[in-house]
Amino acid sequence: MNMKEKTNNVDAEVSNELLDMLSSKAENVEKLNEASDVDPLDIEYHVGRDNDIREIVLQLTAGGPKIDLYVNKSILEGSQLGERQRVHVQNDLLMEDLKQLYESLL
């Protein structure tokens, strides 16, 4: 096995591991009932020139991997070792509660 094949195998393992972790985190988030059940490490606001909030990003984990919840898009995004994966979260009521909670803090 040459170096390129080894690198591809490691990349595939990292990608699969990241997708598994994201899927597990999405399942956990989908089971939550209230915005207060989510305890982010950090909150990031994407604000347009018109001062409208475009996106609220809640950092849920740090390190290996870093997982962010994009509230307006209902997407969990994970990144680890240069790999990036996204999964959709199926909990519209929670996303709306999170949006209202974090918009009110600005």
Number of C-alpha atoms within 10 A of each C-alpha: 5 6 8 9 10 11 11 11 12 12 15 13 12 19 20 14 14 25 20 13 15 24 17 12 17 21 14 11 19 17 11 14 14 13 17 12 11 14 11 14 11 12 13 13 16 11 12 10 6 6 8 10 15 11 17 21 22 22 20 18 16 14 9 11 19 17 24 25 27 21 21 16 14 18 18 24 22 25 21 17 13 8 15 16 16 17 16 16 22 15 16 13 14 23 24 15 16 21 19 12 13 17 13 8 6 7
